[in-house]
Amino acid sequence: MRTLVVVRSLKMGGMERVAVNLADAFAEAGHESHLLSLRSTECPLKPEHADVEHHHLPLRWWSRVTVLGLLFEQLARFFLNPLVKRSLFLGRGLMGGIVFRAWLRAFERRHGRVDRIVFRGIGTFELVWTFRDERARYVLENILHVRNAGWARRLFARCLYHRRHLVTVSRGVAESVREGMTRWKFTPASLTVIPNPCPVAGIRQQMTRPEPDLPAGPYIVNVARLVPAKDQALLLRAYAKSGVSLPLVLVGDGQERQRLQALASELGIADRVVFAGQRDNPYPWMHHARLFVLSSRFEGMGIVLFEALACGTPVLSVDCPGGIREILKGELEASIVPHDVDALAEGIRHAAEAEKPEIQERWLDDFRPATVAEAFL
């Protein structure tokens, strides 16, 4: 089959990594696989599989070239968005969907008809929200926050989710969609749960590559953007309270970095906390760690958990809404602690003192690329 995975950009991030992984999974399963990015940013992420063809469509530029697209965007920016927050996408995506359909027609003239189109992430939906096609599947990577049930949220939901084939990466995300269906008054064409793929072979190849600045001895690691949703502040407080002497390494960057560095100094642990910054290849950092810790307030799925397991590293996670329990199930449920400082501190202390457990291959079976690719097709 001919497949097309569409993502807003290929910057370094969890959702973007999964889009590349899915394109690789389709190719690995023997299908003709294409990957399309819609923003003209630098692309540190690249498909691993040689048969994946990467395309780039500068969607915003082409939308503006039509003049109507620029007009819709400006109307939304200066009139609609000041009245209704987060509504700018209504103007941008109005022509974006038309431009994407024109690109798809040109693509199909060259390559043949596409059998399955997979859009990853709400940010991608917004750019092309006027495009509709029965072949399309729209993947929700994170839970919907449906506390606000006003008319604006209902309008947004009708544009983005109504009568579309929705795919969620976990049952937790699916539950939030069902709540949204009630509060925001939309009905999808279908709702399916398909987990993200874990490219075990590729991860294990990358985890052995040389990586500068790795700590010499054992350490604890967290790999995530430094943003409030990932709650590294909780992790720093728990680490300080645990009394563990192993260094804590934070791999990632973001708006919270300065605040977290100040908090580490305030807690008296600055000499034991390493801010490693954004890394194009985070897997050596996971592989050489003694323990991987996730401290998020919510996770659509928590792909870093199965990535760490694929690297042979034990994991510890706070309990949070989303999909972590679909990875940490069975005997791995013991790796989940309540989302508070005391519980996480005790979990870190216990994991650091205990003998390193053996990682079981069967823990990754549900996320094998071939299984996930087949579910989409």
C-alpha angles and dihedrals in degrees: 000000000000113000134187124195113196123198133169095237142339098236116140107281142116097258092046092049089053092052089055091045091053093050088050090048093055090050092046089053089056100259127129102259129198129179123201126192120193105201129069096230127128110282112217089165117080132174113262094208113083093217096061110102113211119210130184126207115185089212099176092050093050091046090055092047089063087064089216088071091053090047093051091047093051093047090052093045099049103028113020103034095053088055099039117031119228092015097117090101090067089069098037096045095045092079093023091072091050092049091048091052090051090050090049092053091052090046092052092050088059102036107020132251117329115234099196131020117193119194113196121208137001091265088062093047090053094057093057104022095141091059114098129174134154090231092061125100119191114209119209108206098186142031120278114242100219102173091113110068098172126136093263093058090047089052092049091048092050090053097045108030112015114115092352127125101251125197122192124198094223143014089251091061090045090055090054090050091053089051089049091051089060099042100035097038102232132133121205121215086237139345119213133171114224118163124225116267121252109211094208097175093049093046092051091050092050096043092066095053117111113268122185122228097027111154114257096230138033118305144168117251140199119187114195144102112284096244133125093259091063091052099209086163088071089048093052092049092047092046091051091049094047093066090217113157097206111108118254114226121198111199111195141051138235149124095307097058098100092044091050092048089051090049091051089054091047091052092049095241101104091113091057100042119084119198099202096178127215115336126194089213111036095168099088087054090054095042097053095044123105091216138008116214127195116195103171126147089222137354128194087214111327102236091182087071095062090038089057091047090050086054089056094250123134116236139216123192138180115234110258140155116279131043111325091111090060087064100033099052134132110012089356090070085084086070091067122090131177117275098257138098098251096048094046092046091053091047092052092047093049094046093048093050097042125085112270107263123230114251114233119219092216090067087073099045097102091056102049109136095236091055093049094045091052091051091057093049 
